[in-house]
Amino acid sequence: MNNSMNKLAIVSILVASPLFWFFNNQVNAAPKQAISKSIHSQATQAQDKWRRMNQKEEVNQIKSLINSRMGVAALNQLALEGFIGFDCKRSFYVNQRYGGFQTLMRVKCNQPKGASSAIGYDEIRVIFNRFEDNIENFEIERVSQETGSPKIKLPD
């Protein structure tokens, strides 16, 4: 009985090992996000050229945000931190390097805002990454004197 269990264990290992190797070394065929965070590092940010959207592009951007779950999630985050109101001005930018696949919404208010009681932020930036016209993800950057210069340089 003990001998047959040893043989079964050896056969299992011999069969399973190549299968584990095979599955471990498969190429992931899942579609990648349009612009992943690892691709969009600080090195590439220096090469990025942002331009302010025209009025028609801004209207389309707002429609896109409202019609997207991720867009609504970003707007909810802005609301939670107090960056939606009459004293706040928003502007929209497009990354010319990636075209419409990466856009940025910048919100500046008259008074510092934010969810933190320790620090108030002068502005908040939301970077939207798209794939096939769908917002895949967004990243929020909070800007204040305490946090230093923003990562992305925008035109005035």
MDAnalysis code that builds the backbone (N, CA, C; Angstrom):
import MDAnalysis as mda
import numpy as np

u = mda.Universe.empty(468, n_residues=156, atom_resindex=np.repeat(np.arange(156), 3), trajectory=True)
u.add_TopologyAttr("name", ["N", "CA", "C"] * 156)
u.add_TopologyAttr("resid", np.arange(1, 157))
u.add_TopologyAttr("resname", ["MET", "ASN", "ASN", "SER", "MET", "ASN", "LYS", "LEU", "ALA", "ILE", "VAL", "SER", "ILE", "LEU", "VAL", "ALA", "SER", "PRO", "LEU", "PHE", "TRP", "PHE", "PHE", "ASN", "ASN", "GLN", "VAL", "ASN", "ALA", "ALA", "PRO", "LYS", "GLN", "ALA", "ILE", "SER", "LYS", "SER", "ILE", "HIS", "SER", "GLN", "ALA", "THR", "GLN", "ALA", "GLN", "ASP", "LYS", "TRP", "ARG", "ARG", "MET", "ASN", "GLN", "LYS", "GLU", "GLU", "VAL", "ASN", "GLN", "ILE", "LYS", "SER", "LEU", "ILE", "ASN", "SER", "ARG", "MET", "GLY", "VAL", "ALA", "ALA", "LEU", "ASN", "GLN", "LEU", "ALA", "LEU", "GLU", "GLY", "PHE", "ILE", "GLY", "PHE", "ASP", "CYS", "LYS", "ARG", "SER", "PHE", "TYR", "VAL", "ASN", "GLN", "ARG", "TYR", "GLY", "GLY", "PHE", "GLN", "THR", "LEU", "MET", "ARG", "VAL", "LYS", "CYS", "ASN", "GLN", "PRO", "LYS", "GLY", "ALA", "SER", "SER", "ALA", "ILE", "GLY", "TYR", "ASP", "GLU", "ILE", "ARG", "VAL", "ILE", "PHE", "ASN", "ARG", "PHE", "GLU", "ASP", "ASN", "ILE", "GLU", "ASN", "PHE", "GLU", "ILE", "GLU", "ARG", "VAL", "SER", "GLN", "GLU", "THR", "GLY", "SER", "PRO", "LYS", "ILE", "LYS", "LEU", "PRO", "ASP"])
u.atoms.positions = np.array([
    [0.826, -1.183, 0.000],
    [0.000, 0.000, 0.000],
    [0.874, 1.252, 0.000],
    [1.878, 1.280, 0.834],
    [2.769, 2.415, 0.935],
    [3.549, 2.613, -0.360],
    [3.950, 1.521, -1.006],
    [4.692, 1.564, -2.258],
    [3.820, 2.155, -3.372],
    [2.539, 1.763, -3.425],
    [1.649, 2.273, -4.472],
    [1.368, 3.768, -4.264],
    [1.316, 4.236, -3.009],
    [1.103, 5.670, -2.753],
    [2.325, 6.475, -3.173],
    [3.529, 5.919, -2.976],
    [4.743, 6.603, -3.409],
    [4.773, 6.729, -4.929],
    [4.372, 5.652, -5.625],
    [4.339, 5.686, -7.094],
    [3.317, 6.718, -7.576],
    [2.162, 6.775, -6.906],
    [1.132, 7.742, -7.278],
    [1.631, 9.173, -7.065],
    [2.352, 9.416, -5.986],
    [2.891, 10.743, -5.710],
    [3.927, 11.137, -6.761],
    [4.786, 10.190, -7.155],
    [5.812, 10.464, -8.163],
    [5.166, 10.750, -9.512],
    [4.162, 9.969, -9.889],
    [3.466, 10.186, -11.167],
    [2.750, 11.535, -11.150],
    [2.141, 11.880, -10.032],
    [1.449, 13.168, -9.922],
    [2.420, 14.328, -10.106],
    [3.581, 14.222, -9.498],
    [4.591, 15.273, -9.623],
    [5.091, 15.364, -11.058],
    [5.331, 14.223, -11.692],
    [5.825, 14.220, -13.066],
    [4.800, 14.799, -14.040],
    [3.535, 14.574, -13.793],
    [2.491, 15.100, -14.667],
    [2.212, 16.571, -14.348],
    [2.185, 16.904, -13.080],
    [1.818, 18.263, -12.676],
    [2.914, 19.278, -12.965],
    [4.169, 18.895, -12.832],
    [5.269, 19.847, -13.026],
    [5.260, 20.493, -14.408],
    [5.146, 19.704, -15.495],
    [5.085, 20.365, -16.807],
    [3.847, 21.240, -16.966],
    [2.720, 20.852, -16.363],
    [1.518, 21.663, -16.454],
    [1.708, 22.992, -15.725],
    [2.298, 22.950, -14.530],
    [2.567, 24.183, -13.800],
    [3.510, 25.092, -14.588],
    [4.550, 24.493, -15.173],
    [5.476, 25.272, -15.971],
    [4.750, 25.909, -17.152],
    [3.917, 25.127, -17.833],
    [3.187, 25.603, -19.001],
    [2.293, 26.783, -18.643],
    [1.493, 26.640, -17.586],
    [0.581, 27.716, -17.207],
    [1.316, 28.937, -16.672],
    [2.426, 28.713, -16.023],
    [3.197, 29.819, -15.477],
    [3.886, 30.639, -16.570],
    [4.178, 30.035, -17.705],
    [4.923, 30.700, -18.771],
    [4.057, 31.115, -19.947],
    [2.762, 31.126, -19.768],
    [1.861, 31.569, -20.831],
    [1.909, 33.080, -20.953],
    [1.745, 33.576, -22.164],
    [1.669, 35.011, -22.406],
    [0.261, 35.451, -22.077],
    [0.149, 36.509, -21.329],
    [-1.157, 37.027, -20.967],
    [-1.755, 37.725, -22.169],
    [-2.862, 37.212, -22.685],
    [-3.483, 37.762, -23.884],
    [-4.581, 38.752, -23.555],
    [-4.759, 39.072, -22.303],
    [-5.800, 40.024, -21.921],
    [-5.416, 41.410, -22.418],
    [-6.401, 42.194, -22.856],
    [-6.078, 43.534, -23.346],
    [-5.523, 44.405, -22.224],
    [-4.568, 45.211, -22.564],
    [-3.950, 46.111, -21.591],
    [-4.693, 47.433, -21.598],
    [-4.572, 48.166, -20.514],
    [-5.180, 49.487, -20.449],
    [-4.455, 50.410, -21.424],
    [-5.162, 51.414, -21.875],
    [-4.594, 52.323, -22.865],
    [-3.262, 52.895, -22.392],
    [-3.202, 53.347, -21.177],
    [-1.982, 53.931, -20.632],
    [-1.885, 53.489, -19.179],
    [-0.998, 52.564, -18.903],
    [-0.887, 52.102, -17.528],
    [-0.004, 53.054, -16.734],
    [-0.118, 52.963, -15.424],
    [0.669, 53.843, -14.561],
    [2.157, 53.604, -14.745],
    [2.546, 52.334, -14.994],
    [3.971, 52.063, -15.146],
    [4.512, 52.699, -16.422],
    [3.688, 52.747, -17.467],
    [4.132, 53.371, -18.706],
    [4.209, 54.875, -18.524],
    [3.251, 55.417, -17.807],
    [3.173, 56.867, -17.648],
    [3.947, 57.294, -16.405],
    [5.234, 57.080, -16.436],
    [6.083, 57.438, -15.305],
    [6.539, 58.886, -15.438],
    [7.307, 59.327, -14.493],
    [7.782, 60.704, -14.531],
    [8.659, 60.954, -15.747],
    [9.353, 59.943, -16.228],
    [10.195, 60.127, -17.405],
    [9.352, 60.500, -18.614],
    [8.202, 59.854, -18.777],
    [7.352, 60.173, -19.919],
    [6.585, 61.458, -19.675],
    [6.321, 61.805, -18.424],
    [5.589, 63.032, -18.149],
    [6.359, 64.247, -18.638],
    [7.672, 64.178, -18.620],
    [8.471, 65.290, -19.108],
    [8.289, 65.455, -20.614],
    [8.001, 64.358, -21.316],
    [7.818, 64.407, -22.760],
    [6.381, 64.737, -23.154],
    [5.443, 64.624, -22.233],
    [4.043, 64.870, -22.541],
    [3.800, 66.340, -22.832],
    [2.950, 66.573, -23.798],
    [2.536, 67.940, -24.122],
    [1.037, 68.011, -23.920],
    [0.641, 68.851, -23.003],
    [-0.764, 69.032, -22.711],
    [-1.234, 70.316, -23.368],
    [-2.443, 70.290, -23.891],
    [-3.048, 71.501, -24.431],
    [-4.453, 71.634, -23.872],
    [-4.867, 72.858, -23.728],
    [-6.204, 73.112, -23.196],
    [-7.243, 72.769, -24.260],
    [-8.331, 72.161, -23.822],
    [-9.400, 71.799, -24.749],
    [-10.168, 73.044, -25.170],
    [-10.700, 72.978, -26.393],
    [-11.582, 74.055, -26.833],
    [-12.983, 73.791, -26.263],
    [-13.889, 74.714, -26.497],
    [-15.215, 74.629, -25.880],
    [-15.969, 73.360, -26.307],
    [-15.899, 72.998, -27.563],
    [-16.593, 71.798, -28.054],
    [-16.021, 70.531, -27.399],
    [-14.699, 70.482, -27.280],
    [-14.060, 69.332, -26.630],
    [-14.464, 69.251, -25.164],
    [-14.560, 70.406, -24.490],
    [-14.967, 70.415, -23.080],
    [-16.379, 69.867, -22.912],
    [-17.289, 70.266, -23.788],
    [-18.666, 69.768, -23.717],
    [-18.679, 68.247, -23.908],
    [-17.925, 67.759, -24.875],
    [-17.847, 66.308, -25.100],
    [-17.219, 65.590, -23.910],
    [-16.232, 66.231, -23.284],
    [-15.578, 65.650, -22.102],
    [-16.576, 65.533, -20.952],
    [-17.342, 66.572, -20.721],
    [-18.328, 66.554, -19.629],
    [-19.374, 65.474, -19.888],
    [-19.845, 65.362, -21.130],
    [-20.798, 64.303, -21.480],
    [-20.192, 62.925, -21.240],
    [-18.929, 62.783, -21.609],
    [-18.234, 61.506, -21.407],
    [-18.149, 61.151, -19.925],
    [-17.867, 62.139, -19.080],
    [-17.766, 61.896, -17.633],
    [-19.117, 61.476, -17.057],
    [-20.158, 62.164, -17.464],
    [-21.492, 61.881, -16.936],
    [-21.994, 60.511, -17.384],
    [-21.591, 60.082, -18.576],
    [-22.065, 58.812, -19.129],
    [-21.157, 57.628, -18.810],
    [-20.212, 57.823, -17.925],
    [-19.268, 56.761, -17.574],
    [-19.281, 56.517, -16.068],
    [-19.261, 55.271, -15.680],
    [-19.212, 54.955, -14.239],
    [-17.947, 55.501, -13.595],
    [-16.833, 55.358, -14.301],
    [-15.570, 55.860, -13.743],
    [-15.569, 57.389, -13.699],
    [-16.192, 58.022, -14.680],
    [-16.300, 59.474, -14.673],
    [-17.127, 59.966, -13.501],
    [-18.252, 59.288, -13.264],
    [-19.110, 59.649, -12.132],
    [-18.371, 59.397, -10.812],
    [-17.597, 58.326, -10.749],
    [-16.814, 58.039, -9.539],
    [-15.816, 59.165, -9.271],
    [-15.177, 59.662, -10.310],
    [-14.225, 60.765, -10.144],
    [-14.940, 62.033, -9.681],
    [-16.098, 62.310, -10.279],
    [-16.864, 63.490, -9.863],
    [-17.332, 63.361, -8.419],
    [-17.710, 62.161, -8.007],
    [-18.097, 61.937, -6.611],
    [-16.933, 62.223, -5.670],
    [-15.732, 61.805, -6.060],
    [-14.556, 62.062, -5.229],
    [-14.323, 63.571, -5.099],
    [-14.494, 64.287, -6.202],
    [-14.343, 65.749, -6.149],
    [-15.381, 66.359, -5.220],
    [-16.600, 65.858, -5.273],
    [-17.661, 66.377, -4.405],
    [-17.354, 66.089, -2.940],
    [-16.865, 64.887, -2.650],
    [-16.527, 64.530, -1.267],
    [-15.447, 65.449, -0.689],
    [-14.552, 65.893, -1.548],
    [-13.457, 66.740, -1.079],
    [-13.771, 68.230, -1.206],
    [-14.994, 68.561, -1.637],
    [-15.420, 69.951, -1.684],
    [-14.979, 70.718, -2.916],
    [-14.542, 70.022, -3.962],
    [-14.045, 70.700, -5.154],
    [-15.125, 70.918, -6.216],
    [-16.379, 70.844, -5.829],
    [-17.470, 71.164, -6.736],
    [-18.284, 72.262, -6.073],
    [-18.363, 73.394, -6.722],
    [-19.098, 74.524, -6.161],
    [-18.954, 75.749, -7.033],
    [-19.653, 76.820, -6.644],
    [-19.635, 78.047, -7.433],
    [-18.290, 78.750, -7.368],
    [-17.530, 78.524, -6.308],
    [-16.239, 79.188, -6.182],
    [-15.094, 78.391, -6.810],
    [-15.423, 77.321, -7.522],
    [-14.410, 76.474, -8.157],
    [-14.488, 76.602, -9.678],
    [-13.331, 76.697, -10.305],
    [-13.251, 76.777, -11.766],
    [-12.574, 75.511, -12.276],
    [-13.127, 74.965, -13.314],
    [-12.536, 73.759, -13.894],
    [-12.021, 74.072, -15.292],
    [-10.987, 73.378, -15.662],
    [-10.454, 73.461, -17.021],
    [-10.047, 72.057, -17.441],
    [-10.104, 71.814, -18.733],
    [-9.838, 70.487, -19.271],
    [-8.665, 70.535, -20.237],
    [-7.869, 69.481, -20.215],
    [-6.675, 69.386, -21.048],
    [-6.627, 68.009, -21.698],
    [-5.951, 67.955, -22.826],
    [-5.750, 66.678, -23.508],
    [-4.249, 66.480, -23.691],
    [-3.809, 65.264, -23.484],
    [-2.406, 64.924, -23.668],
    [-2.200, 64.674, -25.161],
    [-1.462, 65.535, -25.811],
    [-1.279, 65.418, -27.255],
    [-0.508, 64.158, -27.633],
    [0.282, 63.652, -26.732],
    [1.040, 62.432, -27.019],
    [0.107, 61.241, -27.202],
    [-0.969, 61.191, -26.411],
    [-1.897, 60.061, -26.471],
    [-3.239, 60.432, -27.080],
    [-3.383, 61.669, -27.535],
    [-4.645, 62.094, -28.129],
    [-5.753, 62.058, -27.106],
    [-6.932, 61.682, -27.527],
    [-8.076, 61.647, -26.623],
    [-8.043, 60.516, -25.623],
    [-7.002, 59.697, -25.640],
    [-6.936, 58.565, -24.716],
    [-6.501, 58.986, -23.316],
    [-5.981, 60.182, -23.179],
    [-5.632, 60.675, -21.845],
    [-6.025, 62.146, -21.751],
    [-6.882, 62.430, -20.795],
    [-7.340, 63.793, -20.573],
    [-7.186, 64.135, -19.100],
    [-7.266, 65.422, -18.807],
    [-7.082, 65.878, -17.442],
    [-8.111, 66.958, -17.141],
    [-8.717, 66.858, -15.972],
    [-9.606, 67.895, -15.486],
    [-8.921, 68.541, -14.280],
    [-8.790, 69.845, -14.332],
    [-8.147, 70.602, -13.263],
    [-9.218, 71.462, -12.593],
    [-9.290, 71.389, -11.271],
    [-10.274, 72.178, -10.531],
    [-9.523, 73.023, -9.497],
    [-9.728, 74.335, -9.595],
    [-9.137, 75.279, -8.648],
    [-10.266, 76.038, -7.978],
    [-10.165, 76.185, -6.662],
    [-11.185, 76.899, -5.894],
    [-10.566, 78.133, -5.243],
    [-11.424, 79.067, -4.825],
    [-10.936, 80.294, -4.177],
    [-10.301, 80.003, -2.823],
    [-10.821, 79.029, -2.106],
    [-10.305, 78.639, -0.799],
    [-9.758, 77.215, -0.880],
    [-8.730, 76.882, -0.103],
    [-8.226, 75.505, -0.088],
    [-9.330, 74.520, 0.301],
    [-9.312, 73.360, -0.311],
    [-10.326, 72.319, -0.097],
    [-9.623, 70.998, 0.183],
    [-10.430, 69.986, 0.424],
    [-9.899, 68.642, 0.600],
    [-10.537, 67.932, 1.767],
    [-10.413, 66.615, 1.771],
    [-10.990, 65.798, 2.828],
    [-10.126, 65.790, 4.085],
    [-8.873, 66.154, 3.944],
    [-7.952, 66.133, 5.076],
    [-8.164, 67.361, 5.959],
    [-8.177, 67.139, 7.257],
    [-8.271, 68.276, 8.178],
    [-6.895, 68.894, 8.423],
    [-5.850, 68.181, 8.028],
    [-4.492, 68.657, 8.274],
    [-3.966, 69.547, 7.159],
    [-4.475, 69.369, 5.951],
    [-3.934, 70.124, 4.822],
    [-5.069, 70.498, 3.868],
    [-5.007, 71.717, 3.361],
    [-5.951, 72.173, 2.353],
    [-5.246, 72.215, 1.006],
    [-5.937, 71.807, -0.024],
    [-5.339, 71.742, -1.353],
    [-5.823, 72.903, -2.203],
    [-4.897, 73.509, -2.941],
    [-5.209, 74.633, -3.809],
    [-5.947, 74.193, -5.063],
    [-5.624, 73.025, -5.522],
    [-6.282, 72.489, -6.714],
    [-6.233, 70.972, -6.685],
    [-7.070, 70.387, -7.507],
    [-7.092, 68.943, -7.656],
    [-7.123, 68.644, -9.149],
    [-6.406, 67.620, -9.535],
    [-6.327, 67.225, -10.946],
    [-6.750, 65.771, -11.063],
    [-7.569, 65.515, -12.049],
    [-8.007, 64.138, -12.305],
    [-7.559, 63.769, -13.713],
    [-6.738, 62.747, -13.814],
    [-6.233, 62.268, -15.095],
    [-7.049, 61.042, -15.474],
    [-7.691, 61.108, -16.635],
    [-8.529, 60.017, -17.122],
    [-7.801, 59.271, -18.236],
    [-7.747, 57.960, -18.112],
    [-7.176, 57.110, -19.154],
    [-8.305, 56.335, -19.813],
    [-8.307, 56.357, -21.136],
    [-9.388, 55.725, -21.889],
    [-8.862, 54.606, -22.769],
    [-9.782, 53.697, -23.071],
    [-9.547, 52.644, -24.057],
    [-10.846, 52.501, -24.829],
    [-10.781, 52.710, -26.135],
    [-11.965, 52.634, -26.995],
    [-13.108, 53.498, -26.465],
    [-12.824, 54.737, -26.174],
    [-13.791, 55.740, -25.701],
    [-14.369, 55.470, -24.320],
    [-13.933, 54.448, -23.630],
    [-14.393, 54.172, -22.271],
    [-13.310, 54.588, -21.288],
    [-13.721, 55.246, -20.215],
    [-12.768, 55.602, -19.174],
    [-12.421, 54.330, -18.418],
    [-11.174, 53.923, -18.520],
    [-10.711, 52.692, -17.876],
    [-10.319, 52.936, -16.427],
    [-9.673, 54.077, -16.181],
    [-9.267, 54.411, -14.817],
    [-8.986, 55.906, -14.729],
    [-8.800, 56.351, -13.514],
    [-8.420, 57.744, -13.299],
    [-7.478, 57.806, -12.116],
    [-6.700, 58.875, -12.114],
    [-5.734, 59.110, -11.044],
    [-5.933, 60.537, -10.559],
    [-5.891, 60.723, -9.266],
    [-6.105, 62.050, -8.691],
    [-4.789, 62.578, -8.123],
    [-4.495, 63.814, -8.459],
    [-3.340, 64.503, -7.891],
    [-3.839, 65.738, -7.167],
    [-3.480, 65.855, -5.908],
    [-3.840, 67.009, -5.103],
    [-2.626, 67.933, -5.030],
    [-2.871, 69.225, -5.241],
    [-1.768, 70.180, -5.326],
    [-1.918, 71.233, -4.230],
    [-0.826, 71.456, -3.512],
    [-0.774, 72.510, -2.499],
    [0.676, 72.936, -2.338],
    [0.889, 73.985, -1.548],
    [2.253, 74.423, -1.282],
    [3.025, 73.352, -0.527],
    [2.318, 72.621, 0.339],
    [2.965, 71.573, 1.129],
    [3.401, 70.381, 0.288],
    [2.646, 70.072, -0.777],
    [2.991, 68.912, -1.610],
    [4.007, 69.253, -2.686],
    [4.266, 70.525, -2.896],
    [5.247, 70.924, -3.898],
    [4.639, 71.062, -5.284],
    [5.502, 71.150, -6.252],
    [5.064, 71.341, -7.644],
    [4.276, 70.141, -8.129],
    [3.267, 70.379, -8.977],
    [2.523, 69.254, -9.530],
    [3.404, 68.425, -10.467],
    [3.036, 67.159, -10.632],
    [3.796, 66.260, -11.500],
    [3.716, 66.682, -12.970],
    [2.554, 67.183, -13.356],
    [2.314, 67.514, -14.756],
    [2.296, 69.031, -14.911],
    [3.070, 69.506, -15.880],
    [3.099, 70.940, -16.186],
    [2.033, 71.203, -17.238],
    [1.105, 72.090, -16.898],
    [0.013, 72.432, -17.802],
    [0.206, 73.831, -18.366],
    [-0.256, 74.054, -19.586],
    [-0.208, 75.419, -20.114],
    [-1.240, 76.286, -19.417],
    [-1.002, 77.565, -19.331],
    [-1.963, 78.477, -18.678],
    [-3.113, 78.813, -19.568],
])
